[in-house]
C-alpha cells in the first residue's frame, strides 16, 4: 500500500501530472476534480465513506464497513469530532478525512501506520512512504515547478551516521526520515492540510493514567487483542471472498514459543479462518524456541481435533447449528467474546467441515541463513527504500517464509512484534513507580542492581533521576555515542551508542545532531518515563513490522502486528505501575490476559536467551562476503566507519550480543546505501525542462554528494 494526499489547490493538478502513469493507480478526487488521495491499495484494505460534504477513507486493516464509517462522519466537532468518534474502531489503519476543504491525516500510536509530509511546489503533501514524497519532489523540480527546501527529495547526508546508532536513535531523531526536507508525523499527532497549501500538526492522543489494577487491565487487554485478531480474520475472509478460490480465508502466524506469539495463534484459532502456523527449527536440538513452538503446535492441533469431534457430535456433518430441546436451531456455543459475537463455528461457506489447521516447521537446512547477502548488491537489495532495514539479519529468511505461506494461501501473516515492548519488564518503570511507591521501587531496583550488575550510581539514577527529556537528550550527546561505552541502569530510553568501528567524524555528527535535537526541547511520548520507554520500544517494533512488510509485499504477503493496535497499546499503558513487574512472573499482564485462551502448559514461558546459534552460524557462513563490503564501502567513503575495524569484527569467531546488534545496524545501512546511491549521482537543476517523471516507487535515486570534508575522498 502506498498513497499520497494532496490539498484542493491548483498546484495539486500539476503534481498529479508528475506522478507516473499506472493502470493500478487509484485516485479519489476533491469536488473540484483535483486529486485528493492517489496511490496503490487493494480493495480489502480500503473503506471509503461519504456523508453530505464530509468524506473519509480508512486504509489498512479494519472491520469497519462503509456504512459504519459513514455513520461517524456527521456530528459536532468538524474534523476533530470525526477523529474522536473513529477512535473506537479496532484494527490498524490510516484515517484520511475531508470536510469543508480541510483535510485530516492520522496514523496510529505505535507507528506501524506512520505518516510523512513535505512541502512540494508550494503546498504540503502527505503520504505513508517518505521515498514517494522524495521522488515526487524530484519529479516536480524536473518539471519546472517551484523549488522547495534546499536538497528536497535527495538523501540526507547525516542520515547514515544516525542509522549506525544501536539499539536505536532516541526520539525525535528516530523519526527523522533519510530524505531531505521530508518529515514524519509523530505518533499520537495528526496532520491537517488546508486548501491554501499550508498545514498544521496537533496532538490527538494523550497517554492514560497508569492506575488500573492487574485484573481489570487484563480484561481490557484480552478484549483489545481479541478485537485485533478478529480484524485480521475479517480481512482474510474478504480476501478469500474477492479471490473466489477458498471457502474461508487463511491467516498465517509465527509460532516462536514466546507468550505473545503463542497467544496470537490461539486467538486466531478461535476465528472462522484457516490457521497456518510457522516456526523456525533450530540446528540446536535443545533450543528453547524450537521446544516451545513444537509444544504450542501440538496443543493447537489437539485442541482443533477436540473441537472438530465436539462439532460433529453436536451438529452433525451437514448442519452448522446445535438443535435445542424443541428441535429449533440455535447459534453455536462459544466462550467469552466469541460467544457474544457468534464468531465460533469455524465452518466453510457451504457447510462442510473446515480443513484442519496446519503447521510449517521451517528447518534451518532448507532455509536461508541469517545474514544471507542479497544476490545483487546494487539494485536487487532486499531493502525498504524508506531506510535501512531493522530486520536486516532475518531479511532472507522472512522472504523465504513469505513465499511458503503464500503457496499455502496466506496473504496476511501475524507477528508478535510489540508484545515484549508493551508487557515486558522495563527498568524505566522503576523511576515512575518511585514517585508513588518508593519502597516497592527501591526493592525492585536493588534486585536489578545485583542481577544486571548496575553500578550504585546507575541504580540511583534509575530510581530517582529527575531530568527532563530535553536535558537527558542533551546529556546523552557527549557520552552515549562513544564507541565501546557500556551503560547500565535506565533513563528515558536505552542510551544510544555507536559501534567500535565508528569513525570519529561519525561520532561528531551524531553528537551534533543530538545537541541540535535537544535545543528544540522535544516533548517525550509521555510525561512518565515508564510510558515513554514503552512507546519508544513500540515504535522500534513498528519499524521492524514496516520493514518486514516492505520485504514480503513482493510475495503478496502483508505483516500484521495486533499487539501494536491502538486499543492494545492504550490498555497496556493503563496498567498500575506496581503491577507491571511481579517477582517470578514473566509478563504478568499478558499472561493474565491470555489465561483461558492459551492452555497453562504453553503459557508463561520466560524470557528469550538472546541471539541463538542461527545468528552466529549465519555470520560464520557469510563472513567472507560480508567482509568484502569493506573494500568499497559507501560508509567508509563517507568517513563514517573504519573498514579495517569492521572487517576484524566480521571475521571474529563469535561476536558478543552487543556487537551483533551493532553489526545489524551497520550492515543494514551499508546495503541500503548501495541500493539507493548509484555511483553517478548528479543533482538535477530546477530549471531543467520538463522530462518524464521518475516512478515514485523506484528506490534508486540520485544522491547529491556532500563535500568530502574531514579528509575523506569522494567515492
N, C-alpha and C positions, 0 to 999 in steps of 0.2 A: 504494500500500500504506500502510495506517495500522493501528496496533494499540495497545492498552493492556494492561498486565499488572497484575493485582490479586492481593493475597495472600489466603490462605484464612482470612479474618477476617470477622466479622459485618458490618463496615462495607462490605464489598465488595458485599453484596446491595443495600444502599441506593444505593451508587454505580452499580451496574448499572442500577438503575431511573432514574437521572438521564440515562442515555445515550438519544439519540433512537432511536425505533423505525425500523428499516431492514430491508427484505427482503434486502438484500445483506450485512447484517452477519453475520459468522461468530463463533461463540463456542466455545471449548474450556473445559471446566469442571473444577474440583477434584473429588476423590472425594466431597466434601461436597455437590456440586451448585452451589456458588458459582462465579461466573465467574472464570476464570484468565486467558485471553487472548481479547480481543474486538476486532474491527476488520474491515477490508476487505482482502482479498488474493485473488489468482487462484490457481487450482489449480496452475499451472505454477511458482509461486514459493513453494510451501509443501511441506515434507517433514515429516510427523509420524511419531513412533515411540514405542513403548512396550515396556518390558521389566520385568515384575513391577510393583513400585510406582514405578518411575522412568519419566518421560516427557520427551520433548523435541520441539521444533519448530524447524525451520530456515525462515526467511523471507528470501527473496532469490533469488539465482542460484547454484545448486549442482548438480553432477552426482550428488549423493548420492541414494539411494533410501531409502524407509522401512526396508528391510532393512539397508542399510549403516549407517544411523543407529542402528537398534535394537541392532546388534552392539557399538556403542560405549558403550551405557548400563551394562551390568553390569561389575563390576570394582572394584578398590580406589579409594579417594580421594574417595568421595562426589561432590559437585558439581565439586570441583577435578579429580578424575580424569576425569570426563566431558569437561570442558573441555580437558584435556591431550590426550585421545585424539581429540577433534574437530579439533584444530589442523591435522591433516594433510589435512583436506578442502579441495579447491580451490574457487574461486569467491568470492562475496561475499554473505554472509548474516548475519542476526541469529541467534544461538543462544539459545534460551529453554528452560531445563531445570527440572525439578521432581523433588525427592527428599525423602521424609520430612518433608513440609510446608514445606521451604525452596525458594525459587525463585532461579534464577540467570539474569541477563540480560546478554548480551555482544554488542557490536558488532564493528567492525573497527579496524584500526590507523590508517587514514587519515581516517576519519570519514565515509565515504560512508554507512555504516550507523551513524549516531550516535544514541545513546540519551539520554533525558532522564528526570527524575523530579521528583516534587513530593509534598509531604505534604498530603493532602486528607482531610478528615473523620477525622483522627486516624490514618491509615495512609499508607504510602508507596506511590505508584502510579508505574509506569514506562510509557514509551511512546516511539515513534520521532519524534513530532511535538510540539514544545513548545506549539503553539497548541491541540492537543487536550487536553493537560493543563490549560491555562489555561481552556478552555471547560468542562471537567468541573468545575473548581474553582468557576467562577461558577454552574454549574447546581446544584452541591451546596449552595452558600451560599443560593441562591434556594429550594431545597427545605427549608431549615431545618436542614441537617446542621451539625455542629460547624465553626466557622470555623477557618481555617488561619492562616498568617502574614499580617500586615497587607499589604493590596494583592494578595494571591494571586489570580492569574487576570487581572490588569489589566496594561496596558502599563507597563513600567519607564521612568520619565521620563528616566533617564540614558542609556537605550539609543540614542536618536537621535544624541546627541553622539558616542558611541563609533563609530557607523556612518559618521561623516564621516571617520574616520581612513583614510589610504591609505599604502602599498598595502594594509595590513590592520592590525587591532589586534593587539598582542602577546598571547601566551599569558600568563595564563589568560583575559584579557578577550575573546579571540576566541571562547571557548566560552560566553560569558555570553549566555543567551537574552534575547530582547526582552520577556519576560514576568516580572513579579514572582514571586519565590519558586519559580521553575522552574529547575532546574539540569541541566547537561549531564553525562553520564558521560564523563570524559576518555578519549580513545582509549588502548587498552592496559590499561584498567581494566574490571572487571565490577562489576555491582550485584547484591547479594543481598537479597531480600525475605524477611522472616521472618513466621511465622504470627501473631506478636503485633503486626504492623503496622510494626515498625521495619525498618531497612535498614543495610547496610554497603557501603563501597566498598573495593576492593583491586586491586592490580596483578596482571595475569595474564601480562604480557609485559615483557621487557627487551630492549633492542637488542642485536644480535650484535656481537661484536668485529670491527672492520674490518681483517681480516688475510688475506683470501682474494685471491690474485693474479688478474689480469685474466682469463686463460684459463679458470680454474676458475669464477670468478664469472660469466662469460659463459654457461657451460654451465648454471649454476643459473638464471640469468635466462631463458635460452631455454626451459628446461623449464617454469618457472613461467608464463611468458607463453603457451606452447602450451596448458598446462592451463587457464589463464584464458579463452582464446578458445574452447577446446573446451567449457567450461562454458556459455558463451553460445550456442554452436551447439546443444548438447543441449537447452537451454531453448527455443530457436527450433523445434526438432523437436517438442518436447512441445506447444508452442502449435499447430503445424500439425496434429498428430495430434488434439488436442482440437477444433480448428475443423472438421476434416474437409474443408477446402477446397483443400488442396495436398498434393502428394506429399512435398515437402521444405519445411522451414522456411526463412524468409527472414531474413537479417541485413542491416542497412544499416550503413554505416561512413563516417565522414568521411575524405576523401582530400585533406588540405590540402597535401600535399607534404612535410610535416615527416617526420623519420626515424620518430618514434613512430607517426604516423597511417599512413604507408606500411607500416610493419611489421605493424600490426594488420590492414590489408587483405589483405596477402599471407598472413598466418597464417589469416585467415578463409577465404581462397580454397582452402586445403587441407582444409577441413572439408566434411562432407556436407550443405551448405546452399546455398541460392541467395544469392549475394552481390550487394548493391546498393550501389555506392559513390556518394558525392556530393561535389561540390566547388563552391565559390563562384567564379564567373568575375568577375574584376575589370574595372572600367572602364578600368584602365591596361593596355594590351596588353603592356607589359614587366614586369608584376607577377610576382615570383618564385613566389609561391604558385600562380598560375594555370599557369605553365610546368611546375613540378614535378608538380602534380597531374595535368595532362594527360599528362605523360610516364609517371607511375605507372599511370594508367588504360589507356594504350596497352599498356604492358608486361603488365599483368594480363590484358587481352583477348588478347594474343598468346600468353601462357602457357596460357590456357584453351583456345584453339584448338589449340595443340600437344598438350595433354593429351587433348582430345577425339579428335584424329586418332590418337594412340597408343592410346587406349582402343578405338576402333573397329577398329584394326588387330590388336590383341592379343586382343580379346574378342568382336568382332562386335557387332551392334546388339541382339541378343536374349539375350545372356548377360552375366553380371556377373563371370565369373571367367576367368582365363587357364588354358589346359589345359597340364598338364605332359606330359612325354615319353611317359607311359603312357596318355594320354587322360583321366586324372583331373583334377578341378578343384582349384585351389589359390587362396589369397587374393590379391587384387590387390597388385601391388607398390607400395611407397612408400619414403619415406626417413625417417630419423631416428625421431622419436617416432610418426609416422604409421604407419610400418611395424610398429613394436612393438604398436601398438594396433589395427591393422587398420581405421583410420578412413577410409583413402582409398577411392576408387572413385567417390564423388560421384554415385550413381545414385538415381533415384526408386524409390519403393516397388514399382512394377510392372515395373521393369527397363528402362524407356525412358530414353534419354539425357536428362540434366538440361538444363533451359533455360540458355542462356548467361548469364553474369554481365552485369549492366547497370551503366552509369554515368550519373548525372544531373549534368550541368553546369548550375548554377543561375545564370543571367545576372543581373547587377545590375538590368537594366531590368525584369525580371519578378518581382522580389522586393522586399519592404520594405527600406528603407534602415536603416542604423544609426541609433539614437536615435529611431526611429519612436515617437511618443507613443501611449499607449493611447487607444482611441476613447472610453472612459468613464473620466474621471479620478477618479471617486469609487468606484464599486463594480465596474467592469469592468477594473480594472488588472491586466495580466498579471503577477501577483506571487505569490511564495511567502508565505503568511501567517506562516511561521516568522520571516521577517525580510526586509530589503531584498535584492534580487537582485544577486549578484556578477556575473551575466551580463546586467545591465540593458541595456547598449549593444546587445547582439545579440538581445534578447528577441523582437522581432517576427520576425526572420529565423529564429530557432530554431523558432518556432511554424510558420512557413511551410514550413520543411524537414520538420518532423514531419508536416504534412498531406500533403506529396508522397510521403514514403516509406511512409506508411500506405496511400495509394492503390495503391502497388506491393506491398503485402503485408507490409511490415516492421512488427514491433511492438517490436523491440529495435534500438537504434542505438548502435554502438560509437564512443567518442570516445577521443582520446589524452591526456585530462587526466591529469596526473601525470607524464608522460614527462619533461618539462623539469625538474620538481622532483626527480625521482629520479636523473636521468642527466646533467643539465646542469652546467655549471661553477658552483660556488657558492663565493664568496670566503671564507666562514666556514671552509671546509675547510683553508685555509692555517694557521689557528690550531691546529687539531688536528694537522695534519701537522708543524708546527714542534716538537711535543713529541717526535717520533721521528726526524725527518729535517729538521733546521733548515736545512741547506744547500739542499735542493730547495725547501723552503717559501720561503726568502728569495729564491731566484732567481725563483720564480713571483710572489712579492709585488712584486718590483722591476718585472717586466713589467706587472703590473696597475697599479702606481703610475704608469707612463707612459701606458698605453693608456686607463685610466679617469680620469686626471687626479686621482688621490688626492693629498692633502697628505702630507707626511712624517709628520705626527702620525697621520693616519688609517692610513697604511701600517704604522707601528709598532704601533698599537693592534690592527690586524687580525692581525698576525703574533704578537705577544707578549702581548696583553691577557689578564689572568687573573681578571677579576671573576666572581663567582658570578652565576647568573642573577637572583637576587633583587636583588643590588646593581646589575646592569645595568638591571633594570626600574625601580628607584628612581631611578637616574641619568638615565633617559630622560624622567622626568616634567618636570623644569624646562626641558629643552631641546628634546626631539624634537617636541612638538606645536606649536611656534611656527610661525605662518603664514609660508610662504616660505622656511623653512630648507632649505638644501641640505647634504646629508651624503654623504661618501664612505667608502670602506673597508667593513668588515664587522665585526659583533659577533655576539651570539647570534642576532639577527634583523635584518632591514632596519629602520632607525629609523622609527617611526611619525611621521606629520606630519598636520597639519590644513591645509585649503586657505586661500588668501589671503582668501577671503570669510568665514572663520570669525569669529564674534563673540567678543570677549574672554571672555564667560561660557562659551562652549563650550570655549575653551582652559582656563579654570579648572576646568571639570567634568572634562575629560579628565585634567588633571594630578592632580586629587584621586583619581580612580579608579585611575590608575597608582600613586600612592603607597599607596593602600589595598591594592591587589593585591600590591605589594612587601612590605608589612608582614606579609602572610600567608606569606611565604617559600615561594613556589610552587616545585615541582620542575620543571626543564626536561623536555622529552620524552626527552632522552638526556643523559648526562654530557658527551659530546663535543659541542662546538659544531657540528661538521660534520654529525653525525647529527641534532641538534636542528633545525638550519636546514632540512635536507632534510624532516624530518617536519612542520615548521611549514609549509613550502611545499606539501607533500602535503595538509595539512589545508585550505589555501586552495583547492587544486584540487578537493578533495572538496566544498567548499562550492559551487563552480560546478556540479558534477555534480548535487548535490541541487536547486539552483535550476532548472537546465535540466530536470530530471526533473519538477519541480512544474509547469513551464510546459507541457510536452508531454504530460503524463498525460491532459489533456482530449482529446487526439487519439489516445489509445491507444498511444502510443509511449514506451517507457522508455529512459533513457540509461544506458549501461553503460560503466564505465571499467576495463578489465582491468589497466592499469598500477597501479591502486590496490588490487589484491587483496593480502592479507596476505603470501602467498608471494613475490610480486614485490617488495614493499616490503622484506622481510627480505633477499632476495637482493641487492638494490641496496645496502642498508646494510652488507652484509658485505664489500664491495669494499675492498681495501687502499687507504688514503688516497693513497698515491703514484701509484696508477693511475687515480685519479678524473679527473684532467686531464692530457692529453698534448698537447704543442705541435702545432698543425696538425691535430688530430683532433677533430671535433665529436662529443660524447657517445661516448667510446671504448667504454664498457661496452655500451651499447645497440647501437652499430654492430657490435661483435664478436658480440653475441648473435644478431643478425639476419642475419649473413653465412651464405649458403647458403639462406636463406628469401627474402630480397629480392635481386634481381639487382644487381650492382655499379653498373649505370648509373643506378639510382634510389636508391642507398643512400649515406648520408653527407652529406646536404645540410647546409649551415652554418646559422647562427642566423637567426631571423626579424629583420626590419628595424624592427619596432615598428608602431605604428598605420599602416595603409595609407590609400590615398585614399578608401576607402569610409567610414571613420570621419569624416574631415573633410567629405566630401560630405554625409553624413547630418546632421552637425551644422549645416552651412550650410542644408540643406533645411528643417530644423525649428527654426531658431533663434528664429523669432517665437513659435511655440507654446511652446517651452521657456522663452523669456524671460518669457512671460506668467505662468508659475508664480510669478514674483517678486511679482506683485500681491497674491496671497493665500496666501503660502507658510506652511504649518504650521511649517516650520523657523524661519522668521523670527518667527512668532508665539510660538515657544518661546524666542526670544532666542538662537538658535544660529548664525545667519548674518546678514551684511549683504546684503540683497537687491539693492541697487544695485551692489555689487561683483560679485555673482554674475551679474547681468544684463550687466555690462560684459564679463565673460569669455565668456559665452554668445554674445555678438554679435561677438566678436573675429574677425578674418579667418581665422586659422589657429592655434588654441592649440597650445602645445608638448605633447609626450607627458606630462610630469608633470601639466599642467593637465587633460588629458583623463582621466587616472586619477582625479584629484580630482573632476572633473565626474561621472564614472561613479558614485562613491560617494555624492555629494550628490544627484544626480537619482534614484538608486535609493531613497534614504531619503525624499526628498520624495514620490515617488509612493506608496511603501509607507505612509507616514503618512496620505495621503489615502484609501488603501484601508481601513485598519484603524481610523481615528479619525473617526467621524461628528461633525458639528457639535454635536449634542446628546448628551452622554455622562454621564448621571447614574450614579453608582455604586450598585448595588443594596445595600440593607441586609441584613444576615444574618438579621434577624428577619422578613423578608417571608414571608408564607405561601407554600406550595408552588405553583409555577407550572410550565407546560410547559417542560421543559429545552430550551435552545437547541441547535441542531445543532452537534456537535463540529467539523465541518469548515468552518463558516461563518467567513470571515476578518473580517467587520465586527463588531467587538465594542466595548462601552462602554469608554472610557478615562478614568480619573479625571484631572481637570486639576490639576496641581500649582499651588500658589500662584504667581501671576505675579510672583515676586521679580525683582530686578535691573531693575525699572522697565519691564518689557515687558508690554503689555496682553494680557489673555487673549483668545483668538480668539473 
